[in-house]
Amino acid sequence: MSFSSRHFRDCLGQFATGVAVVTTRNTVGQKVGITINSFSSVSLEPPLVLFSVARNAATHDVFTGDVQHFCINVLRSSQKDLAERFSSPIEDRWEETGFVDNGHGMPALIGNISTFSCVRHAVHDGGDHSIIVGQVNAVEMGETGDPLLYYGGAYAQLVRF
Ligand SMILES: Cc1cc2nc3c(=O)[nH]c(=O)nc-3n(C[C@H](O)[C@H](O)[C@H](O)COP(=O)(O)O)c2cc1C
């Protein structure tokens, strides 16, 4: 490998993304959520999306384990606090976090820009991450607004041409 991990990360950071929180429940029903920017669309027919979760994340075994359903909550620019909360090692990420149960009993966040309710379709090896492919069984669009962005290791807002 002719480049350092730091340089690799810095170069990846030049690809601006949105930010989402993936939510689910573990096998004993506790709410679980993690901030991600690895969300991507995969297929229109059937409707498939993906995200990757680090093997060393505490939530990894939940997303790859017995529970099959999850929600991908795309954050709006006013929800930076949620992105920070769900990427921090705080005791209860759900304290003061508004949510509703979707049709499969999974907690969907309130106020986000769009929500994808998914059932797991496949898990692929992704090196130090696992790639979770979800089949989308419901979509919801919130009120219009600007998305939260992530670029160069920092949160950002959209500026339109
Ligand atoms: C903007 C942003 C994007 C992130 N994207 C991912 C991601 O796609 N996959 C991942 O595993 N972790 C990602 N993380 C890191 C996790 O949110 C973070 O490590 C979190 O604490 C993991 O929680 P857990 O250990 O409870 O699973 C991201 C963090 C930030 C701030």
PDBQT file of the ligand as one rigid body, heavy atoms in Angstrom, charges set to zero:
ROOT
HETATM    1  C1  LIG A 201     -20.786  11.891   9.819  1.00  0.00    +0.000 C 
HETATM    2  C2  LIG A 201     -20.478  10.520  10.348  1.00  0.00    +0.000 A 
HETATM    3  C3  LIG A 201     -20.634   9.417   9.532  1.00  0.00    +0.000 A 
HETATM    4  C4  LIG A 201     -20.367   8.126   9.994  1.00  0.00    +0.000 A 
HETATM    5  N1  LIG A 201     -20.568   7.063   9.177  1.00  0.00    +0.000 NA
HETATM    6  C5  LIG A 201     -20.385   5.813   9.628  1.00  0.00    +0.000 A 
HETATM    7  C6  LIG A 201     -20.689   4.692   8.799  1.00  0.00    +0.000 A 
HETATM    8  O1  LIG A 201     -21.118   4.826   7.650  1.00  0.00    +0.000 OA
HETATM    9  N2  LIG A 201     -20.493   3.446   9.327  1.00  0.00    +0.000 N 
HETATM   10  C7  LIG A 201     -20.022   3.265  10.601  1.00  0.00    +0.000 A 
HETATM   11  O2  LIG A 201     -19.868   2.119  11.021  1.00  0.00    +0.000 OA
HETATM   12  N3  LIG A 201     -19.734   4.322  11.413  1.00  0.00    +0.000 NA
HETATM   13  C8  LIG A 201     -19.928   5.582  10.954  1.00  0.00    +0.000 A 
HETATM   14  N4  LIG A 201     -19.671   6.649  11.765  1.00  0.00    +0.000 N 
HETATM   15  C9  LIG A 201     -19.148   6.415  13.119  1.00  0.00    +0.000 C 
HETATM   16  C10 LIG A 201     -20.232   5.998  14.103  1.00  0.00    +0.000 C 
HETATM   17  O3  LIG A 201     -21.351   6.849  14.095  1.00  0.00    +0.000 OA
HETATM   18  C11 LIG A 201     -19.623   5.977  15.524  1.00  0.00    +0.000 C 
HETATM   19  O4  LIG A 201     -18.457   5.201  15.532  1.00  0.00    +0.000 OA
HETATM   20  C12 LIG A 201     -20.582   5.477  16.571  1.00  0.00    +0.000 C 
HETATM   21  O5  LIG A 201     -20.095   5.843  17.844  1.00  0.00    +0.000 OA
HETATM   22  C13 LIG A 201     -20.743   3.978  16.545  1.00  0.00    +0.000 C 
HETATM   23  O6  LIG A 201     -21.678   3.650  17.538  1.00  0.00    +0.000 OA
HETATM   24  P1  LIG A 201     -21.737   2.199  18.204  1.00  0.00    +0.000 P 
HETATM   25  O7  LIG A 201     -20.330   1.883  18.670  1.00  0.00    +0.000 OA
HETATM   26  O8  LIG A 201     -22.738   2.352  19.298  1.00  0.00    +0.000 OA
HETATM   27  O9  LIG A 201     -22.186   1.275  17.135  1.00  0.00    +0.000 OA
HETATM   28  C14 LIG A 201     -19.922   7.947  11.317  1.00  0.00    +0.000 A 
HETATM   29  C15 LIG A 201     -19.746   9.066  12.148  1.00  0.00    +0.000 A 
HETATM   30  C16 LIG A 201     -20.026  10.330  11.678  1.00  0.00    +0.000 A 
HETATM   31  C17 LIG A 201     -19.873  11.515  12.593  1.00  0.00    +0.000 C 
ENDROOT
TORSDOF 0
